[in-house]
């Protein structure tokens, strides 16, 4: 993977997949056994060499913020500023607090601030020395969902305004999509796809990415001339490069936004479960064949569990994978 100057990247994946280990290796806290890590054309880590962390010009925002409780917010931000007088450091700290939207809190202490404000103090402290790269390790995990999503957008604006290059680690895909230019999906210690959020959603590299990103299910299909693929709900066009030979059995990914509610549709499905999401419901529905699908439906269509509703296929981006070969027993 590589990250260009001024861009925000994100490592996304389930717990234990290696996201934070990569961050520690980039920081210089963890040795590497192969490959290399390069920052501004300088190799900072190889299997035989590690540039000390304090010489890498890398800032870090930790999951628990790691603010000093006995220091004021300005003193926390000024802590990493070296080679200048305390007075100048505190003036710069106050300026950085202003840059992250915190005015007139310089003389207060971290415990006097909300969780979101403490996160911004930690961000200002990491950015004040103007590092070449800023690393953020699950920085919003201690916050409630609404604040997390709002702060992710605000942090992106702060980083972009200051031209900061940053790499974020999270297990929350909506957080990743809100803040990052490039997102890497990890699984079992491997980076399986490094791409834009759009491509991860619509052009997943493999089944894991397809299953991990968004809400959806795989349905069986068979390729036809065209090329196209025939599934229980109808026929869909395939990209020219995908499964051009007719008669091949494939699994087609249908996401919740590929299935629309339509009262006039002759195709009926039974509501199995539903989750209210404010502006819409996420329905799980079942066809007469037993095939289950997911559908995102505007919330004014409030149907009961067990009720039959009309659905139709509205997929634009078709994602299909060859059926996995059964393992020999």
KOLTI-636421 format. One line per 2 residues: number of its first residue (from 0); for each residue x, y, z of C-alpha. Coordinates in Angstrom, 1 decimal. Example, Ala and Ser with C-alpha at 12.3 -4.5 7.8 and 13.67 -1.06 7.14 Angstrom:
BEGIN
0) 12.3,-4.5,7.8  13.7,-1.1,7.1
This chain:
BEGIN
0) 0.0,0.0,0.0  1.0,3.6,-0.5
2) -0.4,6.9,0.7  0.2,10.2,-1.2
4) 0.9,13.5,0.5  -2.2,15.2,1.8
6) -4.4,12.1,1.5  -6.2,10.2,4.3
8) -6.0,6.5,4.3  -7.8,3.9,6.5
10) -7.1,0.3,7.4  -10.4,-1.4,7.9
12) -11.1,-4.9,9.2  -12.4,-7.0,12.1
14) -10.7,-7.2,15.5  -7.4,-9.1,15.4
16) -6.7,-8.8,11.7  -3.5,-6.8,12.2
18) -4.6,-3.2,11.7  -3.0,-1.8,14.9
20) 0.1,-3.9,14.3  0.7,-2.1,11.0
22) 0.3,1.2,12.8  2.9,0.2,15.4
24) 5.3,-0.9,12.7  4.9,2.4,10.9
26) 5.5,4.2,14.2  8.7,2.2,14.9
28) 7.2,0.5,17.9  7.2,-2.9,16.2
30) 10.0,-4.6,14.1  9.1,-6.1,10.7
32) 10.2,-9.5,9.4  10.1,-8.7,5.7
34) 9.5,-5.9,3.3  10.2,-2.3,4.1
36) 8.4,0.9,5.3  9.3,4.1,3.5
38) 8.5,7.7,4.5  9.3,10.5,2.1
40) 11.7,8.2,0.1  13.5,7.3,3.3
42) 13.4,3.7,4.5  12.5,3.8,8.1
44) 12.0,0.1,8.7  13.6,-3.0,7.2
46) 14.2,-6.4,8.7  17.7,-5.3,9.7
48) 17.1,-1.6,10.5  14.7,0.5,12.5
50) 14.8,4.3,12.6  13.9,5.3,16.2
52) 10.3,6.4,16.6  11.2,9.9,17.7
54) 13.1,10.5,14.5  10.3,9.5,12.1
56) 8.3,12.8,12.3  5.1,10.8,12.9
58) 2.3,11.9,15.1  -0.1,9.5,16.9
60) -3.6,9.9,18.2  -4.3,7.0,20.6
62) -7.6,5.2,21.2  -7.7,6.5,24.8
64) -6.4,10.0,23.8  -3.5,9.7,26.4
66) -4.0,13.3,27.6  -2.1,14.3,30.8
68) -4.7,15.0,33.5  -2.4,17.3,35.5
70) -1.7,19.6,32.5  -4.1,22.2,31.0
72) -5.3,21.6,27.4  -2.8,24.1,26.1
74) 0.0,22.5,28.0  -1.0,19.1,26.6
76) -0.8,20.4,23.1  2.5,22.2,23.8
78) 4.0,19.1,25.2  5.5,17.9,21.9
80) 6.8,21.2,20.7  10.6,21.3,21.1
82) 13.3,23.9,20.6  11.1,26.9,21.5
84) 10.3,28.8,24.7  7.4,27.7,26.8
86) 5.6,31.0,26.1  5.8,30.5,22.3
88) 4.8,26.8,22.7  1.7,27.8,24.6
90) 0.8,30.5,22.0  1.2,27.9,19.3
92) -0.9,25.4,21.3  -3.7,27.9,21.7
94) -3.6,28.5,17.9  -3.8,24.8,17.2
96) -6.7,24.4,19.7  -8.5,27.1,17.6
98) -7.7,25.2,14.4  -9.6,22.1,15.7
100) -12.5,24.3,16.8  -11.7,24.6,20.5
102) -11.6,28.3,21.5  -11.1,29.5,25.1
104) -10.3,26.1,26.5  -6.6,26.5,26.8
106) -6.6,27.1,30.6  -9.0,24.3,31.3
108) -8.1,20.7,32.0  -9.1,17.6,29.9
110) -11.6,16.3,32.5  -13.6,19.5,32.1
112) -14.2,18.7,28.4  -16.6,16.3,26.7
114) -15.2,13.1,25.0  -15.4,14.8,21.6
116) -13.5,17.8,22.8  -10.9,15.7,24.4
118) -10.5,13.9,21.1  -9.8,17.3,19.4
120) -7.2,18.2,22.0  -5.4,14.9,21.3
122) -5.7,15.7,17.6  -4.2,19.2,18.1
124) -1.4,17.8,20.2  -0.5,15.3,17.5
126) -0.7,17.9,14.7  1.1,20.7,16.5
128) 4.7,19.5,15.7  3.5,19.3,12.0
130) 4.5,15.6,11.4  5.0,14.1,8.0
132) 2.3,11.5,8.8  -0.4,11.4,11.4
134) -1.6,8.0,12.7  -5.0,7.5,14.4
136) -5.7,4.2,16.2  -9.5,3.7,16.5
138) -9.8,7.4,17.6  -13.6,7.4,17.8
140) -14.3,4.1,19.5  -14.9,5.6,23.0
142) -17.6,7.9,21.6  -21.3,7.3,21.0
144) -22.5,6.6,17.5  -23.9,10.0,16.6
146) -20.9,11.9,17.9  -18.5,9.4,16.2
148) -20.0,10.0,12.8  -20.1,13.8,13.2
150) -16.6,14.0,14.6  -15.3,11.8,11.8
152) -16.5,14.4,9.3  -15.1,17.3,11.3
154) -11.7,15.5,11.7  -11.6,15.0,7.9
156) -12.2,18.7,7.4  -9.4,19.6,9.9
158) -6.9,17.3,8.3  -7.7,18.5,4.8
160) -7.6,22.2,5.8  -4.1,21.6,7.2
162) -2.9,19.4,4.3  -2.1,16.6,6.8
164) -1.3,13.1,5.5  -3.0,10.6,7.8
166) -3.6,6.9,8.3  -6.6,5.8,10.4
168) -7.4,2.4,11.9  -11.0,1.3,12.5
170) -13.4,-1.6,12.4  -16.3,0.7,11.5
172) -16.8,0.9,7.7  -19.1,4.0,7.9
174) -16.4,5.8,9.9  -13.8,4.7,7.2
176) -16.0,6.0,4.4  -16.7,9.3,6.1
178) -13.0,10.2,6.6  -10.8,8.4,4.2
180) -9.7,8.9,0.5  -8.3,5.4,0.3
182) -9.4,2.4,2.3  -7.6,-0.9,2.8
184) -9.6,-4.0,3.9  -7.6,-6.4,6.0
186) -8.3,-10.1,6.9  -6.1,-12.4,8.9
188) -3.0,-10.3,8.7  -3.3,-9.5,5.0
190) -4.3,-6.4,3.1  -6.8,-7.9,0.6
192) -7.9,-4.7,-1.2  -6.6,-1.1,-1.1
194) -9.0,1.1,-3.0  -11.6,3.9,-2.9
196) -14.7,3.3,-0.8  -16.8,3.3,-4.1
198) -14.7,0.5,-5.6  -14.7,-1.5,-2.3
200) -18.5,-1.4,-2.4  -19.2,-1.9,-6.1
202) -16.0,-3.7,-7.2  -14.9,-5.9,-4.3
204) -11.7,-8.0,-5.0  -13.0,-11.2,-3.4
206) -15.8,-12.7,-1.4  -14.4,-11.5,2.0
208) -14.5,-7.8,0.9  -17.9,-8.3,-0.7
210) -19.3,-9.8,2.5  -17.5,-7.4,4.9
212) -18.6,-4.2,3.2  -22.2,-3.2,3.2
214) -25.3,-5.4,3.7  -25.9,-8.1,1.2
216) -26.3,-11.8,0.4  -25.0,-14.2,-2.3
218) -27.6,-15.8,-4.6  -26.9,-18.6,-7.1
220) -26.9,-17.8,-10.8  -25.9,-19.2,-14.2
222) -24.1,-17.2,-16.8  -25.7,-16.6,-20.2
224) -24.7,-15.3,-23.5  -24.5,-11.5,-23.7
226) -22.7,-11.8,-21.2  -25.4,-11.9,-18.5
228) -26.3,-13.9,-15.5  -29.7,-15.5,-14.7
230) -30.8,-15.5,-11.1  -34.2,-16.3,-9.5
232) -35.2,-12.6,-9.6  -34.3,-12.1,-13.3
234) -31.4,-11.6,-15.7  -28.6,-9.1,-15.1
236) -25.9,-7.9,-17.5  -22.4,-8.8,-16.6
238) -19.2,-6.8,-17.3  -17.6,-8.0,-20.6
240) -14.6,-9.3,-18.6  -16.7,-11.4,-16.2
242) -17.6,-15.0,-16.9  -18.1,-14.8,-20.6
244) -18.8,-18.6,-21.1  -22.5,-19.5,-20.9
246) -23.6,-22.1,-18.4  -21.1,-21.4,-15.6
248) -22.5,-21.5,-12.1  -21.7,-18.3,-10.1
250) -22.7,-16.6,-6.9  -24.1,-13.1,-7.4
252) -23.9,-10.5,-4.7  -27.1,-8.6,-4.1
254) -26.9,-5.7,-1.7  -29.8,-4.2,0.2
256) -29.9,-1.2,-2.2  -30.2,-3.7,-5.2
258) -33.7,-4.7,-4.0  -36.5,-2.2,-4.2
260) -40.0,-2.3,-2.6  -42.7,-2.2,-5.2
262) -46.4,-2.7,-4.4  -47.1,-3.4,-8.0
264) -44.5,-6.1,-8.5  -45.8,-9.7,-9.0
266) -42.7,-10.9,-7.2  -43.6,-11.3,-3.5
268) -41.4,-11.9,-0.5  -42.1,-12.4,3.2
270) -40.7,-10.1,5.8  -38.5,-12.1,8.1
272) -37.0,-9.3,10.2  -36.6,-5.6,10.1
274) -34.3,-2.9,11.6  -35.5,0.7,11.9
276) -32.8,3.1,10.8  -34.6,6.4,11.0
278) -35.1,7.3,7.3  -35.4,3.7,6.2
280) -35.9,0.1,7.3  -33.4,-2.7,6.6
282) -35.7,-5.6,5.8  -34.7,-9.3,5.6
284) -37.2,-11.0,3.2  -37.6,-14.5,2.0
286) -38.8,-15.7,-1.4  -41.1,-18.8,-1.8
288) -38.0,-20.8,-2.7  -36.4,-20.1,0.7
290) -33.8,-17.7,-0.7  -33.3,-14.7,1.7
292) -32.5,-11.2,0.5  -32.0,-7.8,2.2
294) -33.8,-4.7,1.1  -33.4,-1.0,2.2
296) -36.9,0.5,2.2  -38.0,4.0,3.1
298) -39.4,4.1,6.6  -42.9,5.2,5.7
300) -43.3,1.6,4.3  -43.7,0.0,7.7
302) -44.6,-3.7,7.1  -45.1,-6.3,9.8
304) -43.0,-9.4,10.2  -44.7,-12.2,8.3
306) -46.3,-9.8,5.8  -45.7,-10.4,2.1
308) -44.5,-7.4,0.1  -43.7,-6.8,-3.5
310) -40.0,-6.4,-4.5  -38.1,-5.8,-7.7
312) -34.5,-6.0,-8.8  -32.8,-2.7,-9.4
314) -29.1,-3.7,-9.4  -26.7,-1.5,-11.5
316) -23.3,-2.9,-10.5  -23.3,-6.7,-10.8
318) -20.7,-8.5,-8.7  -20.3,-12.2,-9.3
320) -17.9,-14.9,-8.1  -17.3,-18.4,-9.4
322) -18.7,-20.9,-7.0  -16.0,-22.1,-4.5
324) -14.7,-25.6,-5.1  -15.9,-28.0,-2.3
326) -13.1,-29.2,-0.1  -12.3,-32.9,-0.2
328) -13.1,-34.7,3.1
